[in-house]
Amino acid sequence: MDQIHTRAIEALQPFIHLANSNSATSPRFIANLITNATSNPHTYVFAELLETPTIQALRSPNTPEEFQGYLTLLEIFAWGTWQDYQTTPNLPSLSAEQALKLRLLSLLSLSATLKPLTYKTLMDALSISAPAELESLVTKAFYVVLRDKPRHIRCWVSLSFMFLANFC
């Protein structure tokens, strides 16, 4: 296991521990756990948490409706994109931290699948309205040290941008 993957799992470990604890019995507790894990600035992998029986218990038909979307939300953070979140009904609202993280993860997914990456493509896929906002997101992606695509997929991430100024 490489160092980046090890750090990612270490960041998720407290949430896995809580999911496997005796206190993780109510859907509200599980929903809060998912919210905290996806809001944490150091967590970028979620498959191991998603696999825990406690989290999977949200699939039960007995789960109150207000908590049913949390499992789908965690699945989107594990394998989905910003567009998946936008098009899936009945999901909980995202905090600012969660929205940023999901956009960062989506940016990585897009960089692995789309060539070339244009401003328009990225802005549309990430629901961003201004080029400066996209540039800020790309800059944050570098500072978050997402040097490797989490989610257990190994690929090179290549972003090429040219920032034009005073060429109008």
N, C-alpha and C positions, 0 to 999 in steps of 0.2 A: 504494500500500500504506500503510495507516495505521500510526501509531507503535506501537500495541500489537501488531499483527501482525508488524511489523518486529522488535520486541524478542523476540517469541516465536520467530521464525525464527533470530535471532541466538543465542538460548540453545540451540537444537537443533543449530546449525551444527557444533560440535565433534564431535558424534555422527555427523552425516552425513559429515563428513570422515573419521572413523575407519572408517565403513562402506564408504567408497569407497577406502580405502587398501589397499596390498598386504598389510598384516598381517592383514586381515580374511578369513582363509581357512578357519578352523575353526568348526564349529557352536558350540563352547564359547566362542570369542571373540565370536561374534555374540550368543549368549545373554547373556554378560556385558555387552555393549554395550547390549542392550535393557534389562537390569536397571538399569544405570547411568543410561540416559536416562530411564526411568520413575521412578527414585528421585530424580533431580536436582530440587531445589526450584524451579528457574527454568524448567523445560520443561513446557509445557502443550499443545503441538501436536505431533503425531507422524506425520502423513500423509507429509511429505517423507522422513522416515527410513524409513517403511514402504515407500515406492516404490523404494528403492535395490535394485539387483540382488542385493547381498550378503544383505540381509535376506530378500528373496524366495527366495533359495536354500534357506532352511529348509523350503520346500514340497517339496523333493526327496524322493522315496521312500528315498533313501540316507541321509537325516538320521537319526542315532541317536534312538531313541524319547525319551530323556531331554531332548532339545532341541526336539522338535516342538511343544510347547505354547507356546514363547516367541513364535512368530509370531502365534498366536491372542491371546496376552496383549497384544502390541503393538497388534493390531487393536482389542481392547477399549479400550485407552487412547485410541486414535485416534477411535473411533466408538461404543463401547459404554458400558455402565453397570455399576455395582456388581452389579446383579442378573444381568447377562450373565456376569460373572466367577463369581458364586455358582453359576450353573446349568450352566456349561461344565465338563465333566470333563477331567481330566488336564492341568490348568494348574499352573505353578509356584506355590509359596506366595508371598504378598506380604510384603514388609517393612512395618514400621509407616509409613514414608514413602510407599510405594506405595499402601497401603490408604487413607491420608489423601487422597492426590492423587486416587485413583479415586473416592472418596466426594465430593470437591469437584467433580470433573468431572461426576459423576452428579447432584449437587445442581443444577448449572447446566442440565443437560439436562432435569431434572424441572421446573425453574422455567420453562423455555421451552414445555413441553408440557402441564403440569397446572395447572388453575386451578379452584378455589383449592388452594393447598398447605396441607394440614393436617399437624399434628404426626404423626398416625397414619400418613398416607400416606408422609410422608418417613421416619419411623422404620422402617416396614416395608420400604420400597424400599432403604434404606441399611443395614439390619440393625443398627439402633441401638436399645438397650433403654431408655434413660432420656432424658426431655426435656432435662435439663441437657447431656447429651452432644450432642444435636442442636443446642441453642443454641450450644454451643462450636464446633461445626462451621460453623454459619452465620457466627459471628463471625470464624472463621479465613478463611472465604471472602472476607469484606470486606477483611481485612488482607493477603491474598495478592494483592490488586489484580487480581482477575479481573473487571474492569469490562466486559469484552466477552467474549462466548462464543467461546472458541477453536474449533478444528475447522472453521473457515471457514464458519460459519453466522452470518449477521447477524440478530440479533433483540434485543429489549429484554429484560432480565432484571429481573423485578419480584418481590421477596420482601416479604411483609408478615407481620409477626409481632407479636403482643401478648403480652408476658411478664406473666403474672398472678402476683401475690404477695399472700399473706394474704387471698385471697378465698374460702377454703374454709369 
